Amino acid sequence: MQDDREARGFGRGKAYQFMLRTRQPGGFVTNKLYLTMDDLATDFGSGTLRLTTRQTYQLHGVLKDDLKSVFSTIIKSMGSTLGACGDVNRNVLAPPHPYKNRVDYQHAQVLANNIADLLAPQSGAYYDVWLDGEKFMTAEKEDPKVTEDRNFNGFGTNFEGSPEPIYGAQFLPRKFKVAITVPGDNSIDVLTNDVAIVVMTGDDGEVCGYNILAGGGMGRTHNNQSTFPTLTEPLGYVEKDDIYHVLKAIVATQRDYGRRDDRRQSRLKYLVHSWGVDKFRHVVEQYFGKKMMPFKPLPKWEHKNYFGWGEQGDGKLFYGVFVMNGRLKGEGKKMLRHVIEKYELSVMLTAEQNLILCEIDPAWKEEIQQQLESVGYVDYSKADLLDVKSMACPALPLCGLAVTEAERGLPAVNKRVRALLTKVGLSQQESFVIRMTGCPNGCARPYMAELGFVGDGPNSYQIWLGGSPSHSRLAEPFMDKMKLDKLEETLEPLLYFFKSRRSSEDESFGDFCARIGFDALRVYQKAYVAPPSISQLPRVGVEMDAFEQLKAVAEAQNKTLSQVATEAINAYAAFALTDGKEGKK
């Protein structure tokens, strides 16, 4: 339940409504379910759909009287909300792979579905409430091995005779998050989850087992040093047939030993931190029934975004669509629905609030792109890369935890950062990962950003710096209580320092901050003297036709009018003072 703070009427109290979140393992959405969610947003919600950082939908604005209609419609369209909230396993992430010719990617998607089934609540209460007891999605559709391994209780993972064999009557101390990927693919911020699973293949290209990591998580509380974001640590390797057993063992360890007396200390990461990895592994192995094998070497992580056109590997195409902050609305929402309905496309939701249109016949490519561009969904290469790499949580006005803006505030912040990059002389192609949240709970994973804004008061943010472009290194807190009107004053010195002292053109802002260190950043920031502002610079007037020509060149070259005018004047002056004189001799 949420309170729309901006819809409160005088003397009428809070404006309550409901938000629901779907379960979409690996982000896969059938054609039918996409159209259903679009209809529900229009008929029962706020008119918009929100793509989340865990590859699901959030539907805002549902009224209490409409809840049963909305939930039952989703379930009967082969969707679900089971496990999308609460102290249970949440939506399972996997790379939103469009590749049909990659065994490892295909396996990751199947495994995401199976783990979602393995750890789903079993009591049937969900269907009692929303479908009057009719279990529409029956157990017969579940992989038999999932059912067998869930019921296995050789080492104390289960509660015998309980309607909830894994969770028991009390469920887990807190939410539990699982992510699956393939070596090197970090499109889902895999290291930020309670458990990360890496699909490993043998020399024959077939899946042989899994690397297991544990203990990641983003949430923290301001001014409470006992809470912190952290990344997963390697536990070990297990063979293919053991994956459900080892996952149950990790869940059982958290269930039985995770703190229940303090919810701020109840996530798995705090158990791993307090025990240490070796003790945690030892206890997990007691529930697992055997030793884990040594962790296998992995390549460096690389962030993949799946934007633009690509081949699925089966003769069809996919198209990755950039959606600013994941908000589907207005004409863009209508056109996406039209395209998905007309061509009967399935969809993959990404962990960065974007979506991928799948199963596209090559003959449809030009028409689809034209239709999407007509409503502003331009190819990502034509968008500002700061926007493309940025992400924000919904925050105000609906989130009860938010203390300031995020989704609504980030676009303007990005424009101001772009203006600063231009001012210090960096290319229009210069970009880095920016993330913003309205509170410290970390839903948009700001602690992985190269530049993170974490709300700590009205129009005020804690600044985090030093994350990596590959999303494999935590950022660190640089300053508290930065008011938005001080953004230029705060960031301009850092960006000048970055431009003048980066080790190469390939060094990113986050890597620079991590290498140079916060002490050096603060010293430079304090000593920095800004150049004269535009209002203090000399001005010159031009005739309208010359102005229009400058404007056209600026748009074509993706530069500011000031840049183009300066270049034109410099070029003319150079000619007049050199070539012009030589021509008279």
Summary of the structure (lengths in Angstrom):
residues: 585
radius of gyration: 26.1
end to end distance: 82.8
largest distance: 103.6
contacts: 1894
relative contact order: 0.09
helix: 40%
strand: 18%
